[in-house]
Amino acid sequence: MKQRADPGIGSGVSPAGQRLEIHAAAPDGGADAAGAIVSPGSRFDGASQNLSDDLARARFEPGAWRSSPPGPTYAALDLGTNNCRLLIARPASRDVAPPGFKIVDSFSRIVRLGEGLSQSGRLSDLAIERTLDALSVCKDKMQARNVTRARLIATEACRAAENGAEFVAKVQDTLGLDLEIVDRETEAHLAAAGCAALADGDAESVILFDIGGGSSEVIWLERGTSGQSAGPGAALRERIRFWVSLKLGVVTLAEKFGGIEVSDAIFEAMVACVTQELDEFISRAAGRGRCGRFHLLGTSGTVTTIAGIFLNLTRYDRRRVDGLWMSEEDVSQTVERLRKMSYRERVENGCIGPDRADLVLAGCAILEAIRRAFPAERVRIADRGLREGILLQLMQADRAKGRAGQR
């Protein structure tokens, strides 16, 4: 029996990107070029800059919620090729500057929506069933927290699948959740919005990357002309010089090369595959300046897993990982440790587990390709990204509306 839920949770479907290679930032900032800033601490800070119509249209129709919330409560959902992740937050105190948000609930489950997609071109029935189960949990959490505004996005798996739009319609019909299939530019900008604040404020340029399940975004980020890298005066659109969205992620790469037993030859083949896809971006970056503080900034399950292994955590701890600096040698030695682990050892490791054991080495290969293309003495680890970017931008849009209404 189908469950008809309250209509309109989230925002509508936007056109999925088709073929996108190297992209310079649009002069007007593009769809999601707000200057969202996130602080390295436990509280996420934001500054309102150049909000677009695309952000303003993200909405939430509360329907028959059980009670009125004490204030605005926001939700951000990121449905990727591998993960379904939800973050619910409320704005921080008005006395705090710059304004940020406090997380009140979260959810993450590996659903492997894109499992087998690279071979079949379709989302499988089993993957859809797993994902609907996870989305049902997300819906319950949003209801329980009286969410008043949300943006629910789907990325590469739904972009690439022949039945992606059909799946989105099924989610709406079954759960009343309005998923938005975002294009690659939107995904890249949201990733940057969520974690760009972790970039070294004195660095002239930074490579920011997000290794996903079905795609990986790589962004050339520069310091704003104001001289502030992560301050509220530096608009994000000004800092993103160009970017690329590779049609490669940990799931697609592991399905192509294998992820359980990965020999040195297979690993190098993975690296070569990613490097080939990066070639145009590498050429574009060849003439850009890099100072002594140039570094890499990574957000993904791959880099957070590497950080957990490096710290010898028996169980993953976000508080110790988010914002962690690792040297080039630290990363190399940790990746080597991972490569020497057997599949069983990866399964039993508290920072990897059975759901990631066959994917983590594919992620390491993507990271290795980026590191070889852009050698850097330091890598900073971000346990934040799309969801945080969405929350910051939704709150910024509402603050902007509030200021406009007071005039």
KOLVO-728782 format. One line per field, with one value per residue (C-alpha): residue number from 0; residue in three letters; x, y, z. Coordinates in Angstrom, 1 decimal, always signed. Layout:
residues N
num <- NUM	...
residuo <- ALA	...
u <- X	...
v <- Y	...
w <- Z	...
This chain:
residues 407
num <- 0	1	2	3	4	5	6	7	8	9	10	11	12	13	14	15	16	17	18	19	20	21	22	23	24	25	26	27	28	29	30	31	32	33	34	35	36	37	38	39	40	41	42	43	44	45	46	47	48	49	50	51	52	53	54	55	56	57	58	59	60	61	62	63	64	65	66	67	68	69	70	71	72	73	74	75	76	77	78	79	80	81	82	83	84	85	86	87	88	89	90	91	92	93	94	95	96	97	98	99	100	101	102	103	104	105	106	107	108	109	110	111	112	113	114	115	116	117	118	119	120	121	122	123	124	125	126	127	128	129	130	131	132	133	134	135	136	137	138	139	140	141	142	143	144	145	146	147	148	149	150	151	152	153	154	155	156	157	158	159	160	161	162	163	164	165	166	167	168	169	170	171	172	173	174	175	176	177	178	179	180	181	182	183	184	185	186	187	188	189	190	191	192	193	194	195	196	197	198	199	200	201	202	203	204	205	206	207	208	209	210	211	212	213	214	215	216	217	218	219	220	221	222	223	224	225	226	227	228	229	230	231	232	233	234	235	236	237	238	239	240	241	242	243	244	245	246	247	248	249	250	251	252	253	254	255	256	257	258	259	260	261	262	263	264	265	266	267	268	269	270	271	272	273	274	275	276	277	278	279	280	281	282	283	284	285	286	287	288	289	290	291	292	293	294	295	296	297	298	299	300	301	302	303	304	305	306	307	308	309	310	311	312	313	314	315	316	317	318	319	320	321	322	323	324	325	326	327	328	329	330	331	332	333	334	335	336	337	338	339	340	341	342	343	344	345	346	347	348	349	350	351	352	353	354	355	356	357	358	359	360	361	362	363	364	365	366	367	368	369	370	371	372	373	374	375	376	377	378	379	380	381	382	383	384	385	386	387	388	389	390	391	392	393	394	395	396	397	398	399	400	401	402	403	404	405	406
residuo <- MET	LYS	GLN	ARG	ALA	ASP	PRO	GLY	ILE	GLY	SER	GLY	VAL	SER	PRO	ALA	GLY	GLN	ARG	LEU	GLU	ILE	HIS	ALA	ALA	ALA	PRO	ASP	GLY	GLY	ALA	ASP	ALA	ALA	GLY	ALA	ILE	VAL	SER	PRO	GLY	SER	ARG	PHE	ASP	GLY	ALA	SER	GLN	ASN	LEU	SER	ASP	ASP	LEU	ALA	ARG	ALA	ARG	PHE	GLU	PRO	GLY	ALA	TRP	ARG	SER	SER	PRO	PRO	GLY	PRO	THR	TYR	ALA	ALA	LEU	ASP	LEU	GLY	THR	ASN	ASN	CYS	ARG	LEU	LEU	ILE	ALA	ARG	PRO	ALA	SER	ARG	ASP	VAL	ALA	PRO	PRO	GLY	PHE	LYS	ILE	VAL	ASP	SER	PHE	SER	ARG	ILE	VAL	ARG	LEU	GLY	GLU	GLY	LEU	SER	GLN	SER	GLY	ARG	LEU	SER	ASP	LEU	ALA	ILE	GLU	ARG	THR	LEU	ASP	ALA	LEU	SER	VAL	CYS	LYS	ASP	LYS	MET	GLN	ALA	ARG	ASN	VAL	THR	ARG	ALA	ARG	LEU	ILE	ALA	THR	GLU	ALA	CYS	ARG	ALA	ALA	GLU	ASN	GLY	ALA	GLU	PHE	VAL	ALA	LYS	VAL	GLN	ASP	THR	LEU	GLY	LEU	ASP	LEU	GLU	ILE	VAL	ASP	ARG	GLU	THR	GLU	ALA	HIS	LEU	ALA	ALA	ALA	GLY	CYS	ALA	ALA	LEU	ALA	ASP	GLY	ASP	ALA	GLU	SER	VAL	ILE	LEU	PHE	ASP	ILE	GLY	GLY	GLY	SER	SER	GLU	VAL	ILE	TRP	LEU	GLU	ARG	GLY	THR	SER	GLY	GLN	SER	ALA	GLY	PRO	GLY	ALA	ALA	LEU	ARG	GLU	ARG	ILE	ARG	PHE	TRP	VAL	SER	LEU	LYS	LEU	GLY	VAL	VAL	THR	LEU	ALA	GLU	LYS	PHE	GLY	GLY	ILE	GLU	VAL	SER	ASP	ALA	ILE	PHE	GLU	ALA	MET	VAL	ALA	CYS	VAL	THR	GLN	GLU	LEU	ASP	GLU	PHE	ILE	SER	ARG	ALA	ALA	GLY	ARG	GLY	ARG	CYS	GLY	ARG	PHE	HIS	LEU	LEU	GLY	THR	SER	GLY	THR	VAL	THR	THR	ILE	ALA	GLY	ILE	PHE	LEU	ASN	LEU	THR	ARG	TYR	ASP	ARG	ARG	ARG	VAL	ASP	GLY	LEU	TRP	MET	SER	GLU	GLU	ASP	VAL	SER	GLN	THR	VAL	GLU	ARG	LEU	ARG	LYS	MET	SER	TYR	ARG	GLU	ARG	VAL	GLU	ASN	GLY	CYS	ILE	GLY	PRO	ASP	ARG	ALA	ASP	LEU	VAL	LEU	ALA	GLY	CYS	ALA	ILE	LEU	GLU	ALA	ILE	ARG	ARG	ALA	PHE	PRO	ALA	GLU	ARG	VAL	ARG	ILE	ALA	ASP	ARG	GLY	LEU	ARG	GLU	GLY	ILE	LEU	LEU	GLN	LEU	MET	GLN	ALA	ASP	ARG	ALA	LYS	GLY	ARG	ALA	GLY	GLN	ARG
u <- +0.0	+1.4	+1.9	+0.8	+2.8	+2.6	+3.3	+6.1	+8.9	+12.0	+12.3	+11.6	+13.7	+16.3	+17.7	+20.4	+23.8	+24.7	+28.4	+30.4	+34.1	+36.3	+34.3	+35.3	+33.1	+30.3	+30.6	+27.3	+28.3	+26.0	+23.3	+24.8	+27.6	+26.7	+29.7	+28.9	+31.6	+32.0	+34.2	+36.7	+35.1	+32.0	+29.7	+29.2	+29.3	+27.9	+27.8	+25.3	+26.7	+25.0	+22.1	+20.6	+17.0	+17.9	+18.5	+15.5	+13.2	+14.2	+11.1	+9.2	+5.5	+4.9	+1.5	-0.1	+2.9	+2.0	+2.9	+4.4	+8.2	+9.8	+11.6	+12.8	+14.3	+16.2	+17.0	+19.5	+19.5	+22.2	+21.3	+24.4	+25.5	+26.6	+25.2	+21.9	+22.7	+20.5	+21.4	+18.8	+19.8	+18.5	+20.1	+22.5	+21.8	+21.5	+24.1	+26.7	+28.7	+29.0	+25.7	+25.8	+23.8	+23.4	+22.9	+19.9	+19.7	+21.5	+21.3	+23.6	+23.2	+25.0	+22.3	+24.4	+21.7	+24.1	+25.1	+25.4	+24.5	+27.7	+26.8	+23.1	+22.4	+19.5	+18.8	+18.1	+14.9	+16.9	+18.9	+15.6	+14.1	+17.1	+17.0	+13.3	+13.8	+16.5	+14.5	+11.5	+13.7	+14.8	+11.1	+10.3	+13.2	+12.1	+8.6	+9.8	+12.0	+9.3	+11.4	+10.1	+12.4	+14.5	+16.4	+16.7	+19.2	+20.1	+23.4	+25.2	+23.2	+20.0	+21.6	+23.1	+20.3	+17.8	+15.1	+16.4	+13.4	+11.1	+12.8	+12.3	+8.6	+8.3	+9.9	+7.3	+4.4	+5.4	+6.9	+6.0	+9.6	+10.5	+14.0	+15.9	+18.3	+21.1	+23.5	+27.3	+27.9	+25.4	+27.1	+30.5	+29.4	+27.6	+30.7	+32.7	+30.2	+30.2	+33.9	+35.8	+36.2	+38.8	+41.1	+44.3	+43.5	+47.0	+47.1	+46.8	+45.2	+43.9	+42.7	+39.3	+38.0	+35.0	+35.4	+31.9	+30.3	+29.6	+31.3	+34.2	+34.4	+37.8	+37.8	+40.6	+39.9	+41.7	+41.9	+39.4	+40.6	+39.7	+42.6	+40.4	+40.3	+37.6	+36.2	+32.7	+33.9	+35.1	+32.3	+32.6	+31.8	+34.9	+37.1	+36.1	+38.2	+37.3	+36.2	+35.6	+33.1	+34.6	+32.2	+34.3	+33.7	+34.5	+31.6	+32.1	+35.8	+35.5	+33.0	+35.3	+38.5	+37.5	+37.7	+38.2	+41.6	+43.5	+47.0	+49.7	+49.0	+45.2	+45.8	+48.0	+45.5	+42.9	+45.2	+45.9	+42.2	+41.5	+44.5	+43.3	+39.9	+41.8	+44.0	+42.1	+41.8	+45.5	+46.3	+44.0	+45.7	+49.3	+49.5	+47.9	+50.1	+50.8	+52.5	+54.3	+51.0	+49.3	+47.5	+44.8	+41.4	+39.4	+35.8	+34.6	+34.4	+37.8	+39.7	+37.9	+38.6	+42.3	+42.3	+40.7	+43.3	+46.1	+44.8	+44.5	+40.9	+39.2	+35.9	+35.4	+35.2	+34.2	+35.3	+38.9	+38.8	+37.1	+39.7	+42.7	+45.9	+48.0	+51.4	+52.2	+54.2	+51.3	+48.9	+51.4	+52.1	+48.4	+47.4	+50.2	+48.8	+45.4	+46.8	+48.5	+45.4	+43.5	+39.9	+39.0	+41.2	+39.4	+36.0	+37.0	+38.5	+36.3	+36.9	+36.1	+33.7	+31.9	+30.0	+33.2	+35.8	+35.5	+35.4	+38.1	+41.0	+39.2	+38.9	+42.6	+43.4	+41.3	+43.1	+46.5	+45.8	+44.9	+48.0	+50.3	+48.8	+49.0	+51.8	+51.3	+53.0	+49.7	+46.2	+43.3	+40.5	+36.8	+34.0	+31.5	+30.3	+27.1	+24.6	+26.4	+26.5	+22.8	+22.0	+24.1	+22.6	+19.0	+19.6	+21.3	+18.4	+16.0	+18.2	+18.3	+14.5	+14.2	+16.5	+14.6	+11.3	+12.6	+13.4
v <- +0.0	+3.4	+5.9	+9.4	+11.9	+15.7	+17.2	+19.4	+18.5	+19.9	+21.6	+20.7	+18.9	+20.9	+19.9	+17.4	+18.3	+16.4	+16.8	+19.1	+19.2	+22.1	+25.1	+28.7	+30.3	+32.2	+36.1	+36.3	+33.5	+30.8	+28.9	+28.4	+31.0	+32.4	+33.3	+30.8	+30.5	+27.7	+28.0	+25.1	+24.7	+22.8	+25.7	+26.4	+30.1	+31.8	+35.1	+36.2	+37.0	+37.2	+34.8	+33.4	+32.7	+29.0	+29.2	+31.3	+28.7	+25.9	+25.5	+23.4	+23.0	+21.9	+20.2	+18.7	+18.9	+18.0	+21.3	+24.6	+24.8	+27.3	+28.8	+28.0	+24.5	+23.6	+20.3	+19.3	+15.9	+14.6	+11.4	+10.2	+7.1	+5.5	+7.4	+8.9	+11.7	+14.1	+17.1	+19.1	+22.4	+25.6	+29.1	+30.0	+32.8	+36.2	+37.4	+35.2	+36.8	+35.8	+33.9	+30.1	+27.1	+24.4	+20.8	+19.2	+15.8	+13.9	+10.6	+8.7	+5.3	+3.6	+2.7	+2.1	+3.6	+3.5	-0.2	-1.7	+1.5	+1.7	-1.7	-1.5	+2.2	+1.9	+2.1	-1.5	-2.5	-3.6	-0.3	+1.7	-0.3	+0.3	+4.0	+4.3	+2.8	+5.3	+8.2	+7.1	+7.5	+10.9	+11.9	+10.8	+12.8	+15.9	+15.5	+14.9	+18.0	+20.2	+21.1	+24.3	+24.6	+22.0	+21.2	+17.6	+16.9	+13.9	+13.7	+11.5	+8.3	+10.0	+12.2	+9.2	+6.6	+6.1	+5.8	+8.6	+10.8	+7.8	+7.2	+10.8	+10.6	+7.4	+9.1	+11.9	+9.5	+7.1	+9.5	+13.0	+14.0	+16.3	+15.4	+17.8	+16.3	+18.9	+19.5	+19.2	+22.9	+23.1	+20.1	+21.6	+25.0	+23.3	+21.3	+24.4	+26.4	+23.7	+23.4	+26.3	+27.9	+25.3	+26.6	+28.3	+32.0	+32.9	+30.5	+32.1	+29.0	+25.7	+22.5	+21.5	+18.1	+15.9	+12.2	+10.8	+7.5	+8.2	+11.5	+13.5	+17.3	+19.1	+22.9	+25.5	+27.9	+31.2	+33.9	+36.7	+40.1	+41.4	+39.4	+37.3	+33.6	+32.5	+35.7	+36.9	+39.6	+37.1	+35.9	+32.3	+33.0	+35.3	+32.5	+29.6	+30.1	+26.8	+23.3	+19.8	+17.1	+13.7	+10.9	+8.7	+7.9	+5.1	+3.0	+3.3	+2.8	-0.2	-1.8	-1.2	-2.5	-4.4	-3.4	-6.5	-7.6	-4.7	-5.4	-2.7	-3.1	-2.6	+0.4	+2.0	+1.3	+3.1	+6.1	+6.3	+6.2	+9.1	+11.1	+10.8	+12.2	+15.0	+15.9	+19.0	+20.4	+19.9	+21.8	+24.6	+24.9	+24.9	+28.6	+29.4	+30.7	+28.6	+30.1	+28.2	+27.7	+25.9	+22.8	+20.3	+20.4	+17.1	+16.3	+12.7	+9.3	+8.5	+11.3	+11.1	+7.3	+8.1	+10.6	+8.0	+5.4	+8.0	+8.8	+5.1	+5.6	+2.4	+4.1	+7.1	+10.4	+13.4	+15.9	+14.7	+14.4	+17.6	+20.3	+17.9	+18.8	+16.0	+16.2	+14.7	+12.0	+11.3	+10.8	+8.6	+6.4	+6.0	+5.1	+2.5	+1.1	+0.8	-0.8	-3.5	-4.4	-7.5	-7.2	-8.9	-6.4	-3.5	-5.0	-5.3	-1.8	+0.6	+3.5	+1.4	-1.4	-3.8	-1.1	+0.7	-2.1	-2.7	+1.0	+2.7	+1.7	+3.1	+6.3	+6.2	+5.9	+9.0	+10.9	+9.6	+10.9	+14.4	+14.4	+13.4	+16.1	+18.8	+18.0	+19.7	+19.5	+19.6	+18.2	+19.4	+17.0	+18.2	+16.2	+18.6	+19.4	+19.4	+19.3	+22.1	+24.2	+23.7	+24.7	+27.8	+29.0	+28.4	+30.3	+33.1	+33.4	+33.7	+36.3	+38.3	+38.2	+39.3	+42.3	+43.2	+43.1	+45.5	+48.2
w <- +0.0	-1.0	+1.7	+0.7	+2.7	+3.1	-0.3	-1.3	+1.1	-0.6	-4.0	-7.6	-10.2	-12.0	-15.4	-15.0	-16.5	-19.7	-20.7	-18.5	-18.7	-17.4	-16.3	-15.5	-12.8	-14.4	-14.2	-12.3	-10.0	-11.5	-9.7	-6.3	-6.0	-2.7	-0.5	+2.2	+4.9	+7.4	+10.4	+11.3	+14.7	+15.8	+14.9	+11.2	+10.3	+7.2	+5.4	+2.9	-0.5	-3.9	-3.3	-6.5	-7.6	-7.6	-3.8	-3.2	-4.8	-2.4	-0.2	+2.2	+2.6	+6.1	+5.5	+8.7	+11.1	+14.6	+16.2	+15.4	+15.7	+18.1	+15.2	+11.7	+11.4	+8.2	+6.6	+3.9	+2.3	-0.1	-2.0	-3.8	-5.6	-2.4	+0.6	+1.8	+4.3	+6.2	+8.4	+10.4	+12.0	+13.5	+13.2	+15.9	+18.3	+16.7	+19.2	+17.5	+14.6	+11.9	+12.1	+11.9	+12.8	+15.4	+14.3	+16.0	+14.1	+11.4	+9.5	+7.2	+5.6	+2.8	+0.2	-3.0	-5.1	-8.1	-7.6	-11.1	-12.8	-14.8	-16.4	-16.8	-17.1	-14.7	-10.9	-9.8	-8.0	-4.9	-4.8	-5.1	-2.2	+0.0	-0.8	-0.2	+3.3	+4.1	+2.8	+4.9	+8.0	+6.8	+6.4	+9.9	+11.3	+9.5	+10.8	+14.3	+14.2	+12.7	+9.7	+8.1	+5.1	+3.3	+0.1	-0.9	-3.7	-5.7	-7.6	-10.1	-9.8	-10.6	-13.2	-15.1	-14.8	-17.5	-14.8	-12.6	-13.2	-12.7	-9.4	-8.3	-9.2	-7.1	-4.1	-4.4	-4.9	-2.1	+0.5	-0.5	-0.6	-3.5	-4.6	-6.9	-9.4	-9.4	-12.2	-11.8	-11.4	-8.5	-6.9	-7.2	-5.7	-2.8	-1.9	-2.0	+0.0	+2.7	+3.4	+1.8	+5.2	+6.0	+3.3	+4.7	+4.7	+3.6	+0.7	-2.8	-4.1	-3.0	-4.7	-3.2	-4.1	-3.2	-4.0	-4.4	-5.3	-8.9	-9.6	-8.1	-8.2	-8.3	-7.8	-8.2	-5.3	-5.0	-2.4	-2.9	-4.1	-0.7	+0.6	+2.8	+2.0	+4.4	+5.8	+5.2	+2.8	+0.2	-2.1	-3.0	-6.7	-6.8	-5.5	-7.7	-10.9	-12.6	-11.7	-13.2	-12.4	-13.2	-14.1	-11.7	-8.1	-5.7	-6.8	-10.5	-10.2	-8.0	-10.3	-13.2	-11.7	-8.6	-5.0	-2.9	-4.0	-5.4	-6.6	-7.3	-11.0	-10.5	-8.2	-10.8	-13.5	-11.4	-10.9	-14.7	-15.4	-13.1	-14.4	-17.9	-16.9	-15.1	-18.0	-19.2	-15.7	-15.1	-18.3	-17.3	-13.9	-15.3	-15.6	-12.2	-9.3	-6.2	-3.1	-0.4	+1.5	-1.4	-0.1	-0.9	+0.8	+0.6	+1.6	+1.2	+3.0	+1.5	+3.1	+6.5	+6.5	+5.8	+8.7	+11.0	+10.1	+10.6	+14.0	+14.9	+15.9	+17.0	+16.1	+13.8	+15.6	+13.5	+16.2	+15.8	+12.0	+10.7	+10.1	+10.6	+8.8	+7.4	+5.8	+2.4	+4.2	+6.6	+3.7	+1.8	+4.7	+5.6	+2.1	+2.1	+5.3	+3.7	+0.6	+2.7	+4.6	+3.5	+2.6	+5.9	+7.8	+6.1	+7.0	+10.6	+10.9	+12.9	+10.5	+7.3	+8.0	+5.7	+3.7	+2.6	+2.6	-1.2	-2.0	+0.0	-2.3	-5.3	-3.3	-2.5	-6.2	-7.0	-4.2	-5.5	-9.0	-7.6	-5.4	-8.2	-10.5	-7.7	-5.3	-2.0	+1.4	+3.3	+3.0	+5.1	+5.9	+5.9	+7.4	+5.9	+2.4	+0.4	+3.3	+5.1	+2.0	+1.5	+5.1	+5.0	+1.7	+2.9	+6.0	+4.1	+1.8	+4.7	+6.4	+3.2	+2.9	+6.5	+6.0	+2.8	+4.7	+7.4	+4.8
